[in-house]
Amino acid sequence: MSVPTTSAFRLRGLTGWIARRVAPADEDPRGTAVRTALGEWEGYISTGVSLLLASAKAVLGALSGSVSLMADSVNNLADIGSSLLIALGFRWSRRPRDTEHPFGHGRIEAVATLVLALFLLGVGAEIARGGVRRLIAPAPIEAPDWLLAAIAGTVALKMWLAVFARALAKYTGSKVLEADSWNHTFDIASSLLVVVALVSARLGHPRVDGISALGVALCIGFTGFRYAREAINELLGRAPTAEEVERIRAIALSVAGVCAAHDIIIHEYGDVRLVSLHIEVDADLSVMEAHRMAERVEERIAEMISAKAVVHVDPVDRRHPAYARVERALDDFVAAHPELVAYHDLRVTGSADRFDFSVDLVVRSGMPRAHFEEFLDGARERLHRDLAGAGQIEMGVETEYASDPEHRRAFSR
């Protein structure tokens, strides 16, 4: 069975050997089947290795009396829970869609990550308390050469786990596996802090053990905070990046007859992506022609970014004799106001000398709604000054990533 080669990143060595026995053949490595299968096995392998490390460090910590080594053992004990959550999260995310979850169970990965984050924050707090106690009341620590050699062996195992998880993360595009690779990386740093503590104890500085325990706690707490923030952002609905929006806009504009694209919204449910957008087309097109154009945009988006798209058609009459003049005035207005992102749905009616127009203005998400009214007053004053012959101006304001105007007013000269 061969590993799919559609990803630019190739798996080699032991990681590739494991993947070839787990991943379905000839499938997209970023698709559900491959990503969840590899993610589940990464979780199980990490669970087994973390169980071995936690047991070994607990015994070594008891023999040496090192609180930082015991803290590192607890850290690996937490890794057992996190790795099981990862494995089960990937398994549950493969459950088919049902009537209660029409978009599948992909977001359960984020739920598992959030539970893991809360657990890590609690573990970090407990380890920090033990480190403070050791600082207040330092105790002698035994640190023979064999103990340092054993810890070096645990570091080597963790290094392999970190490389293993990072390779699978690059191959599948999984954020969960990427987070787990960073978790293993922080574990390596924690173990190195333990080595520093043990060497310092041999040199007559037992308090370094408590400082190292606090360092381990800080690493765990930071990891938990990062996981929590990432999971909460995904569950709340993360705003798409500018690059994602521009790519969808470029795909829409690549369809012949599409003049502009706006109101681009992306929703993600694990590996299920839903996209909605508006396209502007010539107002003279028939309903059937406009419908076919929208379908071509939907098909092209599905083909190029594996997302289901819903396209709304906005007819625009650019032949009005005042259209180009209004368009230039709006372009100048947008360029002069950094809080503006763009405008769309420009419609001009009337004659060349006496005309009315309507438009939607898109502002950056940082603008408070309380400022919309004042902003529209300034826009009306500027546009009436620059456009002789403009009568009624109807303007709506919406923030980027919103699909409908949140405030609208009509102004007469």
Secondary structure, DSSP 8 states (H G I E B T S, - for coil): ------SSS---HHHHHHHHHHS-TTS-TTSHHHHHHHHHHHHHHHHHHHHHHHHHHHHHHHHHT-HHHHHHHHHHHHHHHHHHHHHHHHHHHTS---SS-TT-STTHHHHHHHHHHHHHHHHHHHHHHHHHHHHHS-------HHHHHHHHHHHHHHHHHHHHHHHHHHHH--HHHHHHHHHHHHHHHHHHHHHHHHHHHHTT-THHHHHHHHHHHHHHHHHHHHHHHHHHHHHH-----HHHHHHHHHHHHTSTT--EEEEEEEEEETTEEEEEEEEEEETTS-HHHHHHHHHHHHHHHHHHH--EEEEEEEEE-TTSTTHHHHHHHHHHHHHH-TTEEEEEEEEEEE-SSSEEEEEEEEE-TTS-GGGHHHHHHHHHHHHHHH-TTEEEEEEEEEETT-SS-SEEEEE--
